[in-house]
Amino acid sequence: MDYVSALVPPVVMAAFFIALVVTIVKTQGGANKAKEDAAVDAVLARAEAARQPRS
């Protein structure tokens, strides 16, 4: 029975990882894609503006 207790943690972690990847793939796009893209663009623009030297 030692082999069962040795195999359970990797199998459980693999199942959770697969579920995570499936969830990420399913949530790409959709109705909120434009809003998410706008939020990312705003953060990138703010970071770029902060990086620019002030003259």
LOLUM-303131 format. One line per field, with one value per residue: residue in one letter; x, z, y of N, C-alpha, C, CB in turn. Coordinates in steps of 0.2 Angstrom, whole numbers, plus 5000, padded with zeros to 4 digits. Glycine has a CB too. Example, Ala and Ser with C-alpha at 12.3 -4.5 7.8 and 13.67 -1.06 7.14 Angstrom:
BEGIN
aa: A/S
nx: 5066/5064
nz: 5039/5035
ny: 4972/4989
cax: 5062/5068
caz: 5039/5036
cay: 4978/4995
cx: 5066/5064
cz: 5039/5039
cy: 4984/5000
cbx: 5057/5070
cbz: 5045/5029
cby: 4978/4997
! end
This chain:
BEGIN
aa: M/D/Y/V/S/A/L/V/P/P/V/V/M/A/A/F/F/I/A/L/V/V/T/I/V/K/T/Q/G/G/A/N/K/A/K/E/D/A/A/V/D/A/V/L/A/R/A/E/A/A/R/Q/P/R/S
nx: 5004/5011/5014/5002/5000/5011/5008/4997/4998/5005/4996/4984/4989/4991/4978/4972/4980/4977/4964/4965/4972/4962/4952/4958/4960/4946/4941/4947/4945/4928/4915/4920/4933/4937/4936/4945/4957/4958/4960/4973/4980/4979/4987/4999/5002/5002/5014/5023/5023/5028/5041/5047/5058/5057/5056
nz: 5000/5001/4989/4984/4993/4989/4976/4977/4980/4969/4959/4963/4963/4949/4944/4949/4943/4929/4930/4933/4921/4912/4917/4915/4901/4897/4902/4894/4883/4878/4886/4894/4889/4882/4892/4901/4894/4892/4905/4907/4897/4903/4915/4910/4902/4913/4920/4910/4909/4921/4921/4912/4910/4919/4912
ny: 4994/5006/5011/5017/5027/5035/5038/5046/5060/5066/5063/5070/5083/5085/5083/5095/5105/5103/5106/5120/5125/5122/5130/5143/5143/5143/5155/5165/5178/5181/5191/5200/5203/5215/5224/5219/5220/5234/5238/5232/5239/5252/5250/5247/5259/5268/5263/5265/5279/5282/5278/5286/5299/5315/5331
cax: 5000/5015/5014/4996/5001/5016/5006/4991/4999/5006/4989/4980/4992/4990/4971/4971/4984/4973/4958/4967/4973/4956/4948/4961/4958/4939/4940/4950/4940/4922/4912/4925/4939/4938/4937/4952/4962/4958/4963/4980/4983/4980/4992/5005/5003/5004/5020/5028/5024/5032/5047/5049/5062/5053/5060
caz: 5000/5001/4982/4984/4996/4986/4970/4977/4980/4962/4955/4965/4960/4942/4943/4951/4938/4923/4931/4933/4914/4908/4919/4912/4894/4896/4904/4889/4878/4881/4886/4898/4886/4881/4899/4904/4889/4893/4912/4906/4894/4907/4919/4906/4901/4919/4921/4905/4911/4928/4919/4908/4914/4919/4910
cay: 5000/5011/5014/5021/5034/5038/5041/5050/5067/5069/5063/5075/5090/5085/5085/5102/5109/5102/5110/5127/5126/5122/5137/5149/5143/5145/5162/5169/5181/5182/5197/5204/5203/5222/5228/5217/5223/5241/5238/5230/5244/5257/5249/5248/5266/5271/5261/5268/5286/5283/5276/5292/5305/5321/5336
cx: 5004/5015/5008/4997/5007/5014/5000/4993/5001/5000/4985/4982/4991/4983/4970/4975/4980/4967/4960/4968/4967/4952/4951/4959/4951/4938/4943/4945/4934/4920/4916/4931/4941/4940/4944/4958/4963/4962/4971/4983/4984/4986/4999/5007/5005/5012/5025/5029/5028/5039/5051/5053/5058/5058/5058
cz: 5000/4994/4981/4987/4993/4979/4971/4977/4973/4957/4956/4962/4953/4940/4944/4945/4931/4924/4930/4925/4911/4910/4915/4904/4893/4897/4899/4884/4882/4882/4890/4895/4885/4887/4902/4900/4891/4900/4911/4903/4898/4912/4916/4904/4907/4921/4916/4907/4917/4926/4915/4912/4914/4917/4911
cy: 5006/5015/5018/5027/5038/5041/5046/5058/5070/5068/5069/5082/5090/5086/5092/5107/5108/5106/5118/5129/5127/5128/5143/5149/5145/5152/5167/5172/5182/5189/5202/5206/5211/5225/5226/5220/5230/5242/5237/5236/5250/5256/5250/5255/5270/5269/5264/5276/5287/5282/5282/5297/5311/5327/5343
cbx: 4995/5022/5015/4990/5003/5022/5003/4988/5005/5011/4986/4979/4999/4992/4967/4974/4991/4971/4955/4974/4978/4951/4949/4969/4959/4935/4942/4956/4939/4922/4905/4926/4940/4932/4931/4952/4960/4951/4960/4981/4979/4973/4991/5005/4997/5000/5021/5025/5017/5030/5048/5044/5069/5050/5062
cbz: 5006/5003/4977/4987/5004/4984/4966/4984/4984/4959/4956/4973/4962/4939/4947/4957/4937/4922/4938/4937/4911/4910/4926/4913/4891/4901/4911/4885/4872/4888/4890/4905/4880/4877/4904/4904/4882/4894/4917/4902/4888/4911/4922/4899/4898/4925/4921/4898/4912/4933/4915/4903/4913/4926/4903
cby: 5000/5010/5008/5017/5032/5034/5035/5049/5069/5065/5056/5076/5090/5078/5081/5104/5106/5095/5109/5128/5121/5116/5137/5148/5136/5140/5164/5166/5176/5179/5197/5202/5199/5225/5226/5209/5222/5244/5233/5224/5246/5258/5242/5243/5269/5269/5253/5267/5289/5278/5270/5295/5306/5323/5336
! end
